C-alpha cells in the first residue's frame, strides 16, 4: 500500500560546501605531516587514539581539516580501504 512508506523513517542529509571526504582528509594530513618532517603514520595514530589535535600539524591547515570529521569516520574509511569494502 502507498501509505506504508509514510511509516518508514527516511534519512535526509544536506550537503554543504564544508563536506569533506575522509579519504581526502587523510591524504592531505599525511602529506602535510610528511612535509614538516614528522612520521605521518605515528602522528595520525596518536590523533586517532587520543583525539588530541596537537598530534596534527597546522601546516597546510591540516589540523583544522582533520577536525571537520569525527575520528570514527576516519577509522571507518581506513578499515574500508584496508579490507577492500
N, C-alpha and C positions, 0 to 999 in steps of 0.2 A: 504494500500500500504506500502511496506517496507520503502520507503523514508520518510513517515510521521514521523517516530521516529527521524529522523535527525533534525526535527524542535522542538522537546521537549528539555527542559532544564534537564540535568541529574545532580544528586548530586554525588560528589566524595569526600571521606574523607579518608585520610591516617591515620592509627592507628600508634601511636608511643609508645615507652616504657613508656613515661610520661603520657599516657592516664589513667585517674583515674575515677572511678565511684563515682558519687555524694553520694550514699549510704555509700560506704566505707569511704569516707572523713568525712561525718557527724558522723559516729560511732567512727572513730579514734579520731576526735577532741573532741567529747563528753567525751570519756574515758580519754583523756589527761587532760582536764579541771577538771574532777572529781578527778583524781589522785592528782592534785595540790590544791584541796580543794575549787575550785570555784563552783558556781551554774552553771552547764553547759548550762542549758536552757536560763537563763538570759544573759549569756555571748554571746551565739550564736545568740540570738535575737538582742542584741546590735550590733553585727557584721553585721548581715543581714540588719538591718535598716540603719546603718550608713556607712558601708563599711570600718570602721576603724579597721585595723588588730590588734590594741592594745587590743581589747576585747578577742583575742585568745592567749593562752599561746604558747610560743615557745617550751615548753616541748614536747618531742617525735616528734619534727618537725611539730607540728600541725599547726602553723601559716603559714609556707611555703606550707604545703599541701592544706589548705583551699583556699589559693590564687591562686592555679592552676586552679580553676573553677570560673566561673562568679557567682555572687550572684543569678542571675535569674535561673541558672541551679540548684543551691541548693534549691531554693524555689520551682521550678518545681518538684523536687524529693520529697520534703516534701508534696506537695499537692497530688501528685500521690499516695503516701503511705497512706496519711490520707483519701483520697477519694476512695481508693481501685481500682485505674485505672492503 
